[in-house]
Amino acid sequence: MSKAVNAAPHSYEFGQYRLDLPSRRLLRGGDVVSLTPKAFDILVALIERRDRVVDKAELMQIVWPDSFVEEANLSQTIFVLRKTLGDEASGRPFIDTVPRRGYRFAAEVRQDAAVPVRPPAVVWGGIALSVAVAVALALAWWTWSGVHARPDAADVIAGKKRIVVLPFENLTRDRNDDWLASAFSDSLTFGLQGLDDVICVSRDRIVELYRQQSISESAPLDGEALRRLSQAFGVSYYVQGTYQRLGDRIRVTARLVDHGTGEVRAQESVTDEFAKLLEVEDDLANRFGAKLEAGRQVAASRPKPFSLEAYQAVVEARTAYAAGNPREAMGGLQRAVQLDPGYAEAWALLSKTTARLAASANFVSGSPEGLHQSALTSARQAVSLAPSLYEAHTALALAYREAGQVELWRREAETAIALNPRLAEGYELLADWYAAMTGYGCSHGNDPALAETYFRTALGIDPRFAVAWGNLTYHLQSAGQFDEAMRVADEAAKTLPESIAVRRARASALLFANRPAEAEQELLRLPENNRSVLDRWILASVALLRGDEAGATREFDEILHALPGTNLELSVARSYFLAHHPDQALVHLDRAVALNHDCARFAASAAQFAPYRDTPAFRAHQASWN
């Protein structure tokens, strides 16, 4: 009996995939998945050597035997291959990265199965596959454009119109409709963010500044307030609007104004049924996009909520989140996903809110592991519902960062940047991955120069981004650049004098600049009910420098009990080194290494421990780690 024409005589199966070697095809449920020849070769090489880590040099020799190519080609091909494959059902990637060594195929593999193969014509029929290909193409563009190798804020924002969409004025003054002021600002900001020639001020920054200046979002603004706000945001244009809800109908008017001349460049009005609010918002965004003549529009659309009640809950929760009230935001978001389980934006913001609560700068009490898992679950739900949503991928990157899943953290940050390179959060999350600071463990990358470039790119896009200012400060002082860390902290405090995140980072810079009294005063200016684990660590470090070793040790033990992990162990070790107590410092380094052996490499190479590495005690402990 002859073999079927389409039978595959030799193949590997893993997850829902089948790798057919004779036809050089990757199949998913019988459908052909598009792979470049080099990606196919890498996948075969990793599967055939799945019992071990495959060194990068070996992979380069297998896939490019007669060519001289940069290692970045291998990294990028692996990256796109991962994006194409997705994750296993457990959420684990099929390909593991072993830092400084190479890659290993992690999934269970079944060998030598035969299956009919559908013709390639059906490849483009799956929505999920189309999204994967679109994301892969965006990532390829990002790499080819040079942003991935060395981003530069000047390149990212060159020739772009910087615009802020201010909250709209509620003409009826009905407080039940005040939330619409934020809704119109939020929706129009989202719509304009998809335009190539536009840099939009983040809604988070708008909320922060309005709160700082005690401005109600739904209230009217006079000319002086408009001038002051536009100047603070550093924009060329602002959008100002009004709305009036009368019964079942709503009328909205919006104007695009040149900040420099006061000239109205565009004005649009829409009147429709209130039940069609989301369509009204889209209509406004499309009209302004056309007026701005922004050129090519990014292929992304905003997922629509099923319920207006859920939409209102998310709008109000986003305002609370941006105002620094994540616990207030949590209730509204949980209600939103109950009302509308398919609401991707609600899941993404719920994940970010949960992850922020678990961060050491915000953590007060509870179970960090439970918060990490909850954040991951919500972010994965957001990505599954809206695979091309920028907010979903930044939420997943943040969740992976807080959970210590470092390769997935980097992958999602890179995906977010590829989806929209004109937004700041993806760059900040990627900067954290390369940063020298200990706040996110020991297993992520450590490239201080690249980290600083990503931080400054984020700040070039969003100069009022407090988290980026704060983490750049932590990074610089961890990299041993104490004077520059202090300069950045002072600049951040001047730009954002009311920001708790900035003040907290400045206190840390003062501590390591050997100015403990000033560090203490900086923290004591913050509200006591907002005292985080990070604040307690800084205050305990100040006590240690003053000679209160017993009191400091008790406080360190308490915060390590509240939030155990390598991050705080390394921070406490630094405090003891700073106070000239190397024996206690090395105890905490030992604990960090016991929790994660990558901390041995980190301690042996990180600038923050360089002054102590040549001491006999440090060398003795280092030998025990190996």
Protein Blocks (a to p, Z undefined) as FASTA:
>chain_A
ZZdfklcfbdcdehjbccdfklopaceehiacdddfklmmmmmmmmmmmmbccdfklmmm
mmmmmbccdfklmmmmmmmmmmmnopafkopafbdcdehibccdfbdcdehiacddddfk
lmmmpmklmmmmmmmmmmmmmmmnommmogcfklmmgoiacddddddddfklpaklmmmm
mmmmmmmmmmmmmpmkbccddfklmmmmmmmnopafkbccdfklmmmmmmmnopabdcdd
ddddehjbccdddddddfknopafbdcdddddfklmmmmmmmmmmmmmmmnonojadddd
ddddfblklmmmmmmmmmmmmnopaklmmmmmmmmmmmmmmlmklmmmmmmmmmmmmpmk
lombdcfklmmmmmmmmmmmmmmmmmmlmklmmmmmmmmmmnopaklmmmmmmmmmmmom
kbfklmmmmmmmmpmbfknojkbccdfklmmmmmmmmmmmmmmlmklmmmmmmmmmmnop
amlmmmmmmmmmmmmmmbmklmmmmmmmmmmnopaklmmmmmmmpcfklccfklmmmmmm
mmmmnopamlmmmmmmmmmmmmgcjklmmmmmmmmmmnopaklmmmmmmmmmmmomklmm
mmmmpmklmmmmmpmklmmmmmmmZZ
